[in-house]
């Protein structure tokens, strides 16, 4: 079976990241009135992970965090997503909640814009491949 082009793989990875980021932003919006809730953001993908996935590239070691029983009792849970405190906080409400709906909606709009751009790149790449294979016609 032929190998998937790296550009297509990268677009798919970026789209999955945007989908996960959209879920984190949606959780922030859903908790905008929850006292003490702190806005979260999805950590950017690891550069080391991108290097590890390259053909013949040296592997870069990353620390692995093991969730102990005591940590689980305190509410920690293993996750493939790494969320961090949202660094773009402009205000904190008297109840300790720091979610600003306007900021979250702007982030959601940026996710939508980025996803649309990636979808367009994917469609253009597929059309170029079909044309190269003689199955597509010229645009």
Buried (B, 14 or more C-beta within 10 A) or exposed (E): EEEEEEEBEBBEBBBEBBEBBBEBBEBBBEBBEEEEBBBBBBEEEEEEEEEBEEEEEEEEEEEEEEEEEEEEEEEEEEEEEEBEEBEEBEEEBEEEBBBBEEBBEEBBEEBEEBBEEBEEBBEEBEBEEEEEEEEEEEE
